[in-house]
Amino acid sequence: MSTETDPALTGRTVEVLQAMIRNACVNDGTAASGQEVRNVAVLEDVLDGLDAVQYEPVPGRRSLLTTVEGTDPSAPTVLLLGHLDVVPVSRDEWREDPFGGDLIDGEVWGRGAVDMLNLTSSMAIAVHHLATRARRPRATVKFLGVADEEAGGSLGAEWIVEHAWPDVACDYVLTESGGIPVDGAQGRAIVFATAEKGIGWRRLTVKGTPGHGSMPYGADNALVTAAEVIQRLTAYEPAPTLSAHWRAWVAHLDVPPELKAALVDPGRIHEAFAELPPRTARYAHACTHTTISPNVVQGGSKMNVIPDAVHIDLDIRTLPGVGGAEVDAMLTEALGDLIASVTIVPGEVSRAASASAADTPLFDLLRRRAQAVHPGTEVLPWMTVGGTDAAFFRRRGIPSYGAGMYSAAVPLETFQSRYHGHDERIDVESLALSTQLWLDLVDGL
């Protein structure tokens, strides 16, 4: 398996990434946002000459699929799945223009450079190369660039899986969240996502009684009650779940043996979090708990009116085995007597946690490619605590992995800090490695 990369393909990947960043396909969760049609136009240019199918359930929210047929009908079909939308930014917090796509000191800057326009651009370049080179691949490869991943996928991958399954049917899916270096006690490891948490969003409505803001004494102020609701949710800790993914992760951590022992002890794990670096602790907590994060509050109508209703939107990420009934039971337990003042309704996105087995020929190829690029490394299946479009394919029983290939300049803590963060950027070496990864995997199947 080659460790060489092609400078010409890398250069084209950089250019495509820059173009997609500059299109600013920002998805704020509303149906009119995103406008991924702009990034589909970029892909059409990249895939010039290849047949493509497009899907557009809502105007402007466009996705694109192209297929390169392999020479062997008995070979597996792999789907490369990249999303075209990005999350909003706080422009004043960025060192560089978040939609400039500038190449600075060997890094491409901009929103989406890590999540996940870097991989989408590399997939597009690799698929075009596979289709136009002299030798066709033995395996069939499909490339699907989708809208709406950042708002749950209902206008992108989920819609396509439900309405056009024969188009995207495959034997494997490769998408974001993998190929990331992690340094630990036994040296470097490379992680590929084989599992992800579920999503169980909820909206809480806290009721009160309106009144004049000049007379707050004894008032039934919904905002005051909502503040206490948020405090209780923040303080609530469900019991930890220590999965095989978690235990393998702990075994690799470069921490003292006593701390490792505490991290796999349900009775001591919360104390152990405080001994970890902050970013590691956040992942550790999320990997072992169903989490409840109050992220949006809306209420009140006027400065001098005591509010009679406040809405609290909760981002709830569930571990395997935790469904809607369990989520509502957790909220009831967390709120105690305040539950009588609260109405709970499901949010716009809900899906179960999902996982794929790592004992497949494709995962073995991922392992061998990682060890070729990063000699002497261990390869770890891991669980991403965010959601990806892989979940819709796992529902259909399709082994789906978070992949990519990152250089030593992008270890996991750096990767996580840039994911939805300020000053998001990716190094050109990682773009080269990811582009080569897709070529090697398709040729290796």
N, C-alpha and C positions, 0 to 999 in steps of 0.2 A: 504494500500500500504506500503510495508516494507521499513524501513530506514536502514536495515542491509545490509552489503555487504559481499561477500564471499572471505576470504583471499586467498584461493587457486586460484580462478579465477583471482583475482587481481595480484597475483604473475605471472601467465601465461601471463596476459596482459602486464606487465612490460617487461617480457622476449621477447615477440613478438615485442613490440615497440623498444627495444634495437636492435634487429636483423634487423629491417627495417631501423632504423637510420644508422646502420653500413654498409648497402648496398649502401648508397649514391646514390640514384636514382635521380640525379640532372638534372632537366629539364631547359636547357638554351634557349628553343624555337626552337632548330633545331631538325630535324626528327631523327637524330642519337643519340640524348641525351636521358636522362631519364632511358632507359633500365630497365623499370619496371618489366621485366621478372624476375629479381632477387628477388623483393618483392613478386611476384606471387609464387615463389618457397617457400618462407616463409609461405604464406597462404596455399599452398598445404599441408605443414607439419601440420599446425594448424587444417585444415579441413580433416585430415586423415580419410578415410572411407566414406566421403560424395561425391556424384557425383558433378562434376563441369564442366562448359563450359568455354572455353577460347576463347579470341578474340585477333587477332594480325594483324591489318591493315598494319603495317610496322614492319620489323624484330626487335625484342627486346621490342617493345612498346605493351606489353601484359596486358590484363585485365582478370579478373576471376569472374564468377558468380556461386553461389550455392543457392539451394532452399530447404527449410524445409517445407514440405507440412503440413498444419494444419488439424485438425480433422473435422472442420466444413466448408463445401464448401460455406456457406453463409457468413462466416466471411471475413473481408477485408484482402487484401494482402498488407504488408508493405515492402518497399525496403529500406535497410540500404545501403547507398552509401558513400563509402570512397575512397579517391584517394591515390595513391601509390608513387607519385613523389614529389619532394621538389624543392625549389628555390636555386640558388647558394649562396655561402657564401663568406665573406671576412675573411679568416682564422685568420689573424693577429689581428683582432678586438675581437676575442673570448677569454674568460678566460679559457675555456676547449676545448678539441678537438670537433669540431662541428659534427664529424661523429664517435665519440667514444661511444655514447650511455651510458655514465657512470651514475650510480646511486649515487648521492652525496647528503647527508643530506635530504633524502626523496624526491629527485627530479631526474627525468631522463633528462639528458642534450643531446642536439643535434638538428641538423636541421630536422624539421618535428615534433618535440615533441609537438608543438601546432598546426601546420598547415600541415596536419591533421592526421599524423600517430598515434597520441594518440587515436583518435576516430576510425580510421580504425582497429587498433589492438584490441580495446575493442569490436568493432562490430564482428570481426572474432571469438573471444573467446566466446562471448555471443551466436552467432549462432551455434557454435559447441556444446555448452552446451545445447541449446534448442533441438538440433537434437539427442543428445546421452543420455539425462536424461530419467528417467522412464516414465515421463508424456509428451506426445507430446503437443505442443501448439494448441489452438483452431484456431488461425489465421495462415495464411501462411506468412512466412518471407523469403525474398530474401536478399542475401548479394552480393553486387557488388563492387569489388575493381578495380579501373580504373586507367589507364595511362593518362597522358597529361593534367590534370586539370590546372596545373600551366601555360600552354601555350594556354588555351582556350578550350581544350577538343576535338579538331577535331580528334585526334587519340585515344580518349577514350570514354567518355560518349556520346558525340555528335554522333560519328560514330556508337556506339552500338544502340542508340535510332533510328537512321536512317536506319540501316541495319538489326537489330535483335530485333525490337520492341516486338514481341510476347514473347521473352525470358524475358524481363524486365518489361512487362506490370504489373501495380500494381494500388492500390487505394491510397497509400500515399508514399511519399519519405521523409526520414530523412537523413540529411547530416550535414555539418559543420556550425559553427557560431550560437551557442545558448547555453542556460543553464549557462549564464555568470552573476555573481552577479554585481550589480551596487548600490552603496550607495547614497542615496539622501535625500531630505528634509523630506520625509515621511518614512524614514528607507530604508531597502534594497529592491531592485527589482531584478528579474531575467528576462533576455531578451532572446527571441527566434526569430530568423530571419524568417519573413514571406514575406519579399520583398528584392530585391536587384537592384542596379543600372544596367543600360545597359553598353555595351562596344561599342565605336565608334572610334576605332583607325584610325589614319590618318598618312600618310607620306607626308611631304612637301619637295619639291625640289626647292631650291633657285638657280637661274641661275646668272652667272656673265660672265666676259671675262678674259681668261687667259692672263698672262703677266709675265714679269720678276720681281722677288721679290725685286730686287734692285731699282726699280722705282715705288713705291706705290702711288705717288701723283696723285690724280684724277682717280685712277684705279677703275674698276668695279669689286670689290672683293666680291665674293659670300659669303665669311665667314663674312665680315663686315655687309653685308645686313642681313645675317642669325642671327647675334647677335641682330640686331634691331627687327627682326621678333620675336625672343624669348622674348625680353623685352616687346613688345606689347602684346603677348599672356599671359605673366605672369601678366601684369597689368589689363588685361581684366576681367570684372566682369559681367556675365549675371545676369538678374533679379532673385532674390531668389524665390523658390517655397516652401511654408510652408504647408506641408502635415499633415494628421492626425497622422502619425508616429512621425513627428517632434513635433507636439504640445503635444502629450502624453509624449514624452521624456523631453521636457522643463518643463512640469508640475511636473515631478519627480526630476528635478535638485535641488540641495541644494545651491541655490543662492538667493540673495535678490529679493523681489517682483518686484522692478523697472527693474532689469536686466532681469527677466523672461518676463516682458511686452515688453522690447526691442527686445528680441529674437523671438517674434512672430509678430513683426512690420516690414514689408518689408522696411520701410524707415529708420529704426534704427538698423537693424540686423547686418550690417557690423561693426558699432561702438561697438556693444555688444560683438562681437567675441573677441575683445582685452581685455575684462574683464574676460575671461575664462582662465583656465589653458591651456597651449599650446596643449596638446594632445586632450583635450575636444574641443578646438577651431577648431582643424583640422577636427575632426569628424563632428562638427556642420556645418562647411562650406561645407564639402563634402555631408552632408545629405540634404542640402538645395539648392545646385547648381549643374548644369552640370559643371564638372571640366575638365580643359585642362592642362596637365602636359608634358612639353617637356623633354623627358627622354633619348633620344639617338641622338647624332649628329655625322655625318660622312661626311668628306670632305677633300679636299686637296690631293695632290699626292707627293709633294716634298717640302723641306724647302724653296727653292728659286723660286717656281712657285706660282703665284697668282691663287687661286682656282677659277675654273669656275662653280663649282656645289657643293652644300652642301645639304645633306639630314637631315631632322629633323623628328624624330619619336615622335608622340604625343600619350600619353595615355589619352584618352577622355572617361569619365564615365558619362553616361547620366541619367537624371531623367525620370520618367514615362512621356510619351507623347512626348519625344524628339527623333526624328528619324534622318536619314542621312541628309535630306534636312535642318533640323534645325541646325545640327552640322556645315554643310558647310556655312550656313548663319551666324552663330556665328563667324566662322573663318574669313569670309569676313569682318564682322563688326569690329573685333579686329584688323585686319591688315591694314584697310584703303587703302591708296594709294599704299602700298607695295604689295597688292594682285596681281598686274600686274607682279611682279617679281617672283611669286610663282606658282608652279604646285601642286595641291592637289590630292592625290589618296587614296582610302580606304586602311586601314591596313589589316593584316591577320585575325583579329577577329572583328566581328560585331554582336551584338545581342541587342535586345530591353530589357529595364528594365522589371522586372517581379514581380508578387505578388501573394500570396495565401490568401484566407480568413482564419480568425482565429476562425470561428464558426463551427469547426468540432469536432467530437468525439476524434480524435487523439490530437488536440491541447488542448482539455480539459484534457486529460490524462497528457500531458506535464505540464499543469498548476498545476494539483494535485500532480504530482511527485515533481515539484520544491518546492511546499509549504510543502511537507513532509520532504524534505531534509533541506530546509531553512524556518523554521516556521515563519509565520507572514509576508511573503514577498508578494509583488505585482508582477504579471507576466505581462510583456509588450511585445507585438509584436513590432519588430523593423526592420529597413532596414539596411542591410549590404551594405557598399559602395564599396566593392570589388565584384568580380564575383565568382559564384560557379556553379557546375554542376546541381544544382537544376533548373536552367533556362531551360534546355532541356526538363525536365519533365513538367514544368509549361506550356510550349508551347503545350503540349498534354492535358492540362487541369487537371493535377495531382496535388493535394494539396501537397506542398513540403515545408519543414521547416528546418531551421538550428537549430540543437539540440546539445546534449551533456549535461553533468552536471559537473560543476566546483565547487571546494571548495571555502570557503571564502578567501583562500590564493591567488586566481586568480581573482581579480576584473577586471572590463572591461579595465581600463587603463593599468594594468599589462599585461592582455591578448593582447591588441593592441600593446603594446611596444615590445612584443616577436614575434608577427606575422611578419615574414620576417625580424626580427631584429637580433642583436647580442645576444649571450648567451641565445638562445631559450631553454626553459626547461618547464617541467610540473611536478606537485607534484603527488605522488602516490595516495593520497586521491582522487584527481580528476579522476584518471584512474579507481579507484574502483567505484566511483559514476557513471561514464559513462557506465561502463560494466553493472552495476545493472540497469541503466536506460533502456537499450535495452531489458533486460529481463522483466522488469515491464511493458513496453509499449506493447510488443508482448502479454504478458499474459493478459493485460487489455483490448485488443481489442475484 
